[in-house]
Amino acid sequence: ADQATALQETSSAVASASDAAASTLATEAERHLAKNLAALQEQLTAQSEVIATQRVQAEAACMSEMQKQVEELRQQLQTPSVPEERLNQVAQDLAESVRITDILSQKIEAVERQFTLELSSHKEDVVQKLQVVREVSPKDGEDPGVSQARLEEMIGTALERTEHLEQSLVAVTNGHSAKISSEVSDAHAYLQAEINDLKSRSTSCETRLLEELARVSEAMQGRPTQPVSALRPFEQVRSVPAALRGMVQSALPLPPDIKNRKALIIGCSYFDSNAPLLGAFNDAWNVLSLLRHTLQFSESQVRFLVDGSKNCPMPQQRRPTAAVITESLQWLTQDAEPGDSIFLYFSGYGLLLPHGVGTFESCLVPIDYAAMASQKDDLGSGYRLISLMDVSIALSSLPAGCNATVVLDCCHSSLPGLGAKSQPAIFQWAQMQPPAFSGLEEDLPVGLHPRARRLVLPSVPLAGRTMQATSFDCSLTCFSACQQAQWCAELPIEGVIQGAFTWAWVKAVVANGGSTSQMKGSIEAHLADLQKRYRWLDQKPQVQMSKVMEQQELGRVEVASLPDIMRKPLTPNVRRKALIVGINYTGSHARLKGAVNDAWNMYTMLRQSLLLDDDRIRLLVDSDSGNKISPAQVPSKANILMNLQWLMEGAQPGDSLVLVFCGFGTQHPKDPAGKEHEAFLVPSDYAEDIPKEWWSQVTSPAPPGVPKTVPKPPPNAAYRLISMLELNRFITQVPSGATLTTVLDCAYPALPGVSPGCNLPPTFQRVQRGRVDYDKMLDFVTRPRFLELPPLPVQHTMPQIWKPQTFPACKLHCFCAGRLQEWPSELPLEGTVQGTFTWAFAKALAAGELRCSVAQQQQALEAITAELKQHFQGVEQSPSLMLSQSASTSDSVFA
């Protein structure tokens, strides 16, 4: 019933729009035809005047010639020597001249009568044409695009008739009177044939229109080829991309006997040092999302310590300095009671602190490790470090009956004194070998180089330290990233730099949880799958348990280990190409945080899960981490257009193409009048051609309490934008039989001319957004993906783009982040800022095991977005789907 109501409302909207379009088009046709008729009348009048003038001139010439001949005859008659036969010849010539003059006059009068009849007939035909226009105007529910095509055909026919008449007039002027009559007869026959053909096509169009309405009605119902129950439930997903963690429901319920819970999460990026880590911040966010969403920790139960980045540093009280970490460890363990649950996570550098020749102590490295240290917190080394012995001492204060879990994603992360074969606080150690992935940076994109999470500092003389023996009464489990003799790494996984161990540990928790041995087996299985793609990766997780925990573990029933990571390749023998664009607009007055993350997530999904060849994917991203991007990777307008041409050119039937854009969308007036607006994609260099002084005045915020005034725009200045109409022209290059999937995570994703049933106009009335202060938004994690630009008095879409509309012949599946009036957003999801739509798209695809139909994908998208709205009240976007005429809801996504 809801679908029928929606269909009825849509039909009413289409009917009203069709009536308006028909009225406008009919008025335009009448005006155009009347204008042509008036011009024709003027031409006929002018030609008639020319003919009359020529007639008078001919008669005058004839009379002059006759008078001359008469005068010559008189002179000859006065001459006595003129023979009699000469007089007779002259008389005959004179009579012939009179006869020719009469015939010429009759022919001229006949031509005038013929054109008078032709003009009258033309008027009657115009009236008949207008009547036909009114008859074929779109009725209720009829597609206005079809009627517009009919009107354009009739106007073209009228113009052709006008050209025929003009040619006839030219022929008369040149004196081809005999040819005129034939051409007029041919014109009459041609016009009659055109009228008959128009009537036939009108009947055919009505039949096709009914068929199209039936197809659109079926498509609007959106019935998938398989029942909805065939979709894999989201809570059963066992292997998901990085963007999908945290919001996935845990497979195991929370233990009913848990009383109080505390968690301390530490992520050190060291962005102010000469050896920063790019993945520790992401790891901390992922674990925080896991605890807050999946494991349902409250905000007061979690203390989150991260240093952030250069563009977004954290407050001092939340930065993981040595003093803050030490104080937070006390907060974590104090007042603990039996039944409480304690969780400690650290992601950053591990360090071996030398204690003489060949002996070392394991330490965690805070962000201020190189600051001037006091004797209280320098462990006698001159550095500010957190000894793992001190961590063991803090955890040993937990009472019996308390459950504690420690996860350490760094090198040298064995807790001293824990387990049957415990690691001593100070131990002997040989020099470690260089990491196996050293020197592989050239094989990976810039910004995604692997790094070892081990820091080596210059040795300094140490003062003696007394090591305290520890014992644990609580149920304590420690998950370490690697063995003492190994390196643990952070590397690009699923589009984001993250620690390999944290990635595997989070997957294991989301997938099953279960016993400790089962968790260890699951982590090892995920790392083993990761090693298939990174063969140089060599780290084996280490699990330590207290004696109480070991006894509890023996009583648990083991279950089957987690299956391997899901990988669903596409159909074989299909040529595939993909273009992915993600823009954070680094250095601009309006910036995003999640667009590059979205692009990398989609890139990794296509490369690792769907197995596209690397040379068939092009990734254009900018960077906000200080890493250099090659000029060919910069998402400028020129690079985007060049790569769009690369994506579309050479496409053949059976090919599968993918286009992903994550960034800003904008609206701008079509012309200086500013009544109609166009939708544009915003490249990274959109303001490159704007005078910097004027642009600085426009984008800088006004002083408090002072209204902002916008200076007059410079003449002939223009933005570098890519219109949706231009994107349509690229798409129409793809031949029939090929498939193109577009994912547009931006505002104003109004792609015009997709199909007769989904034919959005290229222009629209301005969407009112109000005043947007992008300078204040720099402090917000949640940001909209629309960019409001000061209008410029220029036309940004080239005139040659505005050509007659052509619908794509390929199978086009266009997934859009929202409707025209809505504003897509990016949010902190699963520990990383991401576009809401791209996050939901990847999650829906994983729920369908990467092989779902278009209808199933769209239905899952809508369900996931609706679920997300319950967590974030500011989410108001509704995913939309547009299909070309040859596409179907039963098509496979990325087929």
Phi, psi and omega in degrees: 000321178296319180294321179295319177297316179297320179295321180295317178297319179296320179296320178296317179297319179295322181296314180296319178294324180293318179299316180296317180295320181295317179299315180296315182292320179295317178299318180295321180294317179298315180298318182294316181292321178297321178297316178297321180295318179296319179296322179294320179298318179298320180294319179296318179298314180298319180292323178297318178296321179296317180296317179298319178298316179298323179296313179299317180296320180295318180296318180297318179297320180296314181295321179298318180295319180296317179297321179297317180293322178296319180295318178297323179295319179297317179297321180291324179294328180286345180270121184290344185271002183284125181291162182290322181293333178292323179294320179295321180296319179296319180298318178297318178299320180295317179296320178296322178296318178297319180295317179297320178298319179295316180298317179298319179297319180296319179295320179296317178297322178295319178297318179298316179297321180298317180289329176295316177296319180297320179295317178297316178297321179297321178298316180297321179294322178297317178299317178297319179299315180298323178296320178295322178301315180294325181290324183263009176297149186298131175271188181299126179083358182276147180288120179295335180295326179292316179295322178298322178296321178297314181299319179297324177295317182293321178297319177298322179296317179297321179295322178296321177298318178299318179298321178298317180295320179297320178296325178294319178297319178298320179297322178296317181301323180280359176089014180270072186292322182294323182289332183298313183301319179294317181293324178296319178295317177297320179297318178299314180296321180295316180296320179296319178296321178297318180296316179297318178295322179296318178297319179296316180293327178298316177297318179295321179296321179297319178296313179295326180296318178298318177297318181295319179297321177296319179293319178296320178299318178294321180292323181292332176292334173062037181282121179287162180289337177242155179297156181300328180296342179289341177294137180288128180300143184296325184287353179259003181294127184258341180215116188228155175298169183301327183287353188255001183282161174089308180281349178285133181291144180289144180289335182247137177290159178292142178300134184288343185268005180288131178263272179257150181228140176223147179216137175239119181244127184234126176227119185248116178265337180055042187291342177273357183262179177270005179223066182286154171252136182265342187258344184295322178297317178296320179300315181298318178296320179298315180293322177299315179296323178299315181289317186286322185262304185286312183267358168061039170289142175279165183296325181287345182270354185239131171249123190244115182244112176218154178265349176079222181217177180298323181280338183216071178288151181273159176300157186300321183289349179251005180272138185281066172280169181298318181293318181292321179296316180298316179294323181290326175297322176295318178299323184292322188260345184285149176061022178286146181230160176303137183095346178286158178240125183241137180225132178231129178228138177223133175228119182168208181272143165253157187213142172262115180266117184290141176234053183111194184281114174078004179243144187219166174229136181278137182220152168268146187252111174284175185286339181256034185299332184265002179287162179297119187260151174268168181294340183286324189236018182256003181054021180077010185254348186088351177253155174268107184227161176247108181288137176294338174295321178293326176295317178298320179297318180296319181285334179292346179280352180290140184281167175297145182090352178269136180258128181229140177231130179239132178233119184238109179258077177199167177285157176055054189246027176280130179284126179295139174081005184252129175100167182295322176248070188286153177276126177291162182295319177239127188220162178273147186205144176264167181295133179281151176281158177300154180297147185294338182265010178294132180090003180267007184300328184291342182272354183238155180299156178298137181092351181237034179282139177290152179221144173275141181265054176226132181247136178244121181247153177301139181285142177228157178299137184249145171273154183292145179232140177267122181267128183265132177289142183236152172218153187239123176267340183276171174272097188246132175232131179241121175259117179252149188292330185201172175286165183298332183268006185245168174256140169255150190230156164246140187203169181287114179233121177055041172088358183225139172291124179204161177291133181299322182290314179298320177303313181289323181294317179296319177300318181295320180293314181296321186286321189213310190079248173072202184287167181294318179295324177292320176300316180297317178297323179293318179297316180297324179295319179293319178293325178296321176293324178294326180290343175293331179263330178238085187293341180279352181288124184220084175215134180243122183296152180239135181238126176242141180225145173289166182298321179297318181291324179297320179293319178296324183292327180295334182273357181273151178269127180281145177239172183299149180285165183290135176296166182295163181298138182291131175219118183242098179290158178286173180302133180291164176062029176240126178285132184230141175218150181215141173235123182238128182236126176225124187230121173264353177059052179301132180085356180274165176288339177238117185235156173246164179243336190252354186294319179293321175301317179300315182298317180292324177298315179293320178300314182292323178298316180292322183283312190268321183270319182260357168061042171285146178292145184295325181282358178255008178237132174241130184242121178245113180220152167260178187224142175241017181254009179087357180280145180281142177246135179296149181304329181287341180267350182292130182279056176282170180298316181297317180293321180296314180296320180296319181283333172297319177295321177298321182293318188273328187291145179074006180293144182230160176304134183099346179289155176237117182245148181227133176232123180235129175231125178234115182168204180278145162245152182218164174240145181211145179303143180294322183216175182301337179296324171079013181281318180253146182241154175247159175261140183225149163272143187253110175288176182288334183255037187297332183253020186294328184266005181271136176304130188295324181295313179294318181295323178294320178294324183286320187269343180284141181288152178280153176300154180302134178081359182249123179294141183278133177249135181263120179293163180295133182293149179291148180290143175066008176279146183214152175277158172266097184232161177240112184285153176296330177294322177293323176297322176300321180295326176293318184295325181293350176285339183287128186284167175296142182097340175272160181240133177233123177250122178246138177236111184248099178261074181203170177281160179055051179278049185271086179280115184280157171063043179284316180197166176301329179275347179223070189248082178286140178289153180286345179234160182203166175289146183303134174274118183284124181248344187079187181279131181241122179259094182289338178294320177289330181292345178298337179270354183265143174278325178271127183220145174280156181254041168239147181240119178267116182251143174299129183293143177245145184280053179223163175260118186276333178272127183299145182301327182290343177288330182278068179251171180307140188292139177230127179278145178298141178270341183280175172277101183257121173247105184253106177266122185244147185291334182186181178276175188298318185279347183274167177232110174298152185230167168239142189223162172283102183240128178055036175087000181221140176290125184218159172291132182303317184290315180296321177300313180294324180297314180294321180293319178295321180293322177292324179296329176269017180056034175064010181220065181243164178280168179298319180296317179296319179298315181293320179295318178294321177303313181295320180293317181293318179296319177297321177294322180293328179297337177287336180267327182234109184291340182280354181279115181235006185277151180232114181301142180232159183227133176236135182237142175285174185295329181270353181273162180218155178291345178273356176296153177277144176289134183059033182295000000 
